[in-house]
């Protein structure tokens, strides 16, 4: 596993510097914009809560932990305003699904680090159960590459974005190729959505990566491209088949 990981890193940096030198990928033009907290969040308490409880990951592979704990704290705060926020350490000690804590270590669990989309979905469900939250459904959705503009999967994703932003009826966790959105390595990454502006068709990402200091906006096409990445075949050995999203429907 260490040999395979050592082979992946040079490939990732070669691809990164190629895009940087040629002005392609996430280096092509002004694709991202800094986003700011909602100006009038009172009508959407869930949206307000995910901004309030958004945290950064503590380890290079722990984007799943920061994302899930942000969502759990956001939902928990609305169900029980007196409940203190849980920490990333707390949730790793309590939710053991898929050897989550071991996967966050330097060596990983049998060399496997981070969470592929299906395992992330199970971790989200078990975290909700562990903290006794009242959730309607948790949907795990893979987003296929090259889906037509009017395809059911794109239509469904936009509905989830609107329901989150307009009505606060659910949260969206994304599993995406980070390098497709921002100028960084093309690696699988996890973060929650912070907003969706239907008028401009732009999505705000609450990226848990500490290197992304501020939330940022990308157009829906770029957003979908990041989610629909099949990742590179070198990640298949570690269980990473494709990206997608998880929709936590609260009501």
C-alpha positions in Angstrom: 0.0 0.0 0.0 2.8 2.4 0.8 4.4 1.7 -2.6 1.1 2.5 -4.3 0.7 5.7 -2.2 4.2 6.8 -3.2 3.4 6.3 -6.8 0.2 8.3 -6.6 1.9 11.4 -5.1 4.3 12.1 -8.1 1.4 11.6 -10.5 -0.8 14.2 -8.6 2.0 16.8 -8.5 2.8 16.3 -12.2 -0.8 16.9 -13.0 -1.0 19.9 -10.7 2.1 21.6 -12.2 0.9 20.8 -15.7 -2.4 22.6 -15.1 -0.5 25.5 -13.4 1.9 26.0 -16.2 -0.7 25.7 -19.0 -3.5 27.6 -17.2 -5.9 24.7 -17.5 -8.2 23.0 -15.0 -8.9 25.0 -11.9 -6.1 27.5 -13.1 -8.2 28.6 -16.1 -9.6 32.0 -15.4 -11.4 33.3 -12.4 -13.5 30.3 -11.6 -14.0 30.8 -7.9 -15.2 33.7 -5.8 -14.9 34.3 -2.1 -18.2 33.8 -0.4 -19.6 35.5 2.7 -22.0 34.5 5.4 -25.7 34.9 4.4 -26.9 38.5 5.0 -30.3 37.5 6.2 -30.1 34.0 7.6 -32.9 34.2 10.2 -35.5 32.6 7.9 -33.3 29.6 7.3 -31.9 28.4 10.7 -30.3 25.3 9.3 -28.3 27.3 6.7 -27.3 29.7 9.5 -26.3 26.7 11.7 -24.0 25.0 9.1 -22.1 28.3 8.7 -21.8 28.7 12.4 -20.6 25.1 13.1 -18.4 24.7 10.0 -14.9 23.7 11.1 -11.6 22.8 9.4 -10.1 19.4 9.3 -7.3 18.5 11.8 -5.4 16.1 9.5 -4.8 15.8 5.8 -7.1 12.8 5.5 -9.8 14.0 8.0 -12.1 16.0 5.7 -14.9 13.5 6.4 -14.6 14.1 10.2 -14.8 17.9 9.9 -17.7 17.7 7.5 -19.8 15.2 9.4 -19.2 16.9 12.8 -20.2 20.3 11.2 -23.5 18.8 10.0 -24.2 16.9 13.2 -23.6 20.1 15.3 -25.8 22.1 12.9 -28.7 19.7 13.2 -28.2 19.1 16.9 -28.3 22.8 17.7 -31.7 23.1 16.2 -33.1 20.1 18.0 -31.5 21.0 21.3 -30.1 24.5 21.6 -28.6 23.8 25.0 -26.4 20.9 23.7 -22.7 21.7 23.6 -21.0 21.2 20.2 -19.3 17.9 19.8 -15.6 17.8 18.7 -13.9 15.9 16.0 -12.3 13.7 18.6 -15.6 13.1 20.3 -17.3 11.8 17.1 -14.3 9.5 16.2 -14.4 7.9 19.6 -18.1 7.4 19.4 -18.7 6.3 15.8 -16.5 3.3 14.9 -18.0 2.5 11.5 -15.5 1.4 8.9 -12.6 1.9 11.3 -13.1 5.6 10.9 -10.7 6.7 13.5 -7.9 4.3 12.2 -8.4 5.7 8.7 -7.5 9.2 10.0 -4.1 8.0 11.3 -0.9 8.5 9.3 -0.8 4.8 8.4 -4.5 4.5 7.8 -6.4 1.2 8.3 -4.5 -1.4 6.4 -3.1 1.4 4.3 -6.6 2.9 3.6 -7.2 6.5 4.5 -10.2 8.8 4.2 -13.7 7.6 3.3 -15.0 6.5 -0.2 -18.6 7.7 -0.9 -20.5 4.6 0.1 -18.6 4.3 3.4 -19.1 8.0 4.1 -22.8 7.5 3.7 -22.8 4.8 6.3 -20.7 6.9 8.6 -23.2 9.8 8.3 -26.2 7.5 9.0 -24.4 5.9 12.1 -23.4 9.4 13.4 -27.0 10.6 13.2 -28.1 7.4 15.1 -25.3 7.8 17.7 -26.5 11.3 18.6 -30.2 10.5 18.4 -31.0 13.1 15.8 -34.4 13.2 14.1 -33.8 12.9 10.4 -36.2 12.0 7.7 -33.8 10.3 5.2 -30.2 10.1 4.2 -29.6 9.6 0.5 -26.3 8.7 -1.0 -26.1 9.6 -4.7 -23.3 8.9 -7.2 -23.1 11.6 -9.9 -22.2 10.1 -13.3 -19.9 11.8 -15.7 -21.2 13.6 -18.8 -24.8 13.6 -17.7 -27.0 15.8 -20.0 -28.0 19.2 -18.7 -31.6 18.0 -18.2 -30.7 14.6 -16.8 -32.6 13.3 -13.7 -29.4 13.3 -11.6 -28.7 16.9 -12.3 -32.4 17.8 -11.8 -32.4 16.0 -8.5 -29.2 17.7 -7.3 -30.5 21.1 -8.1 -33.7 20.3 -6.2 -31.6 19.4 -3.2 -29.7 22.6 -3.5 -32.9 24.7 -3.7 -34.5 22.8 -0.8 -31.4 23.5 1.3 -31.1 27.1 0.4 -34.7 28.1 0.2 -36.3 26.0 2.9 -33.6 24.7 5.1 -35.0 21.2 4.7 -31.7 19.3 4.4 -27.9 19.5 4.2 -25.7 18.5 1.4 -22.3 16.8 1.9 -20.2 16.6 -1.3 -17.6 14.0 -2.2 -15.6 15.6 -5.0 -12.3 16.1 -6.9 -11.0 19.2 -5.1 -8.6 20.1 -7.9 -11.6 20.5 -10.3 -12.9 23.4 -8.1 -9.8 25.1 -6.7 -6.1 25.3 -7.7 -4.8 22.3 -5.7 -4.2 18.6 -6.2 -6.8 16.4 -7.9 -7.7 14.3 -4.9 -11.0 13.0 -3.5 -12.3 15.5 -0.9 -15.3 16.0 1.3 -17.0 19.2 2.4 -20.6 20.6 3.0 -22.5 23.0 0.8 -23.1 26.4 2.3 -25.5 28.1 -0.2 -27.0 28.0 -3.6 -27.9 31.1 -5.6 -30.4 30.0 -8.2 -30.3 33.4 -10.0 -26.6 33.0 -10.8 -26.5 29.2 -10.6 -23.6 29.3 -8.2 -22.8 27.0 -5.3 -21.0 28.0 -2.2 -18.6 25.5 -0.7 -17.7 25.4 3.0 -14.4 23.7 2.3 -13.0 22.1 5.4 -9.4 22.2 4.0 -7.4 24.7 6.1 -5.6 25.9 3.0 -8.9 27.2 1.7 -9.2 30.0 4.2 -12.6 31.3 3.0 -15.8 29.7 1.7 -15.9 30.0 -2.1 -18.5 30.0 -4.9 -18.3 28.1 -8.1 -20.8 27.8 -11.0 -23.0 24.8 -11.1 -21.2 23.3 -14.1 -17.8 23.3 -12.3 -19.5 22.1 -9.1 -21.0 19.1 -11.0 -17.7 18.4 -12.7 -16.1 18.1 -9.3 -18.8 15.7 -8.0 -18.9 13.6 -11.1 -15.2 12.8 -11.2 -14.5 9.1 -11.5 -11.1 10.0 -9.8 -8.0 8.4 -11.3 -7.8 4.7 -11.5 -4.8 4.8 -9.0 -7.4 5.6 -6.3 -9.4 2.5 -7.1 -7.2 0.3 -4.9 -8.1 2.4 -1.9 -11.8 2.1 -2.6 -12.4 5.4 -4.4 -14.6 4.7 -7.4 -16.5 8.0 -8.0 -17.7 11.1 -6.4 -21.2 12.2 -5.5 -23.2 13.7 -2.6 -25.1 12.8 0.5 -28.4 14.6 1.1 -29.5 14.7 4.8 -33.2 15.5 4.6 -34.3 16.9 7.9 -38.0 17.4 7.2 
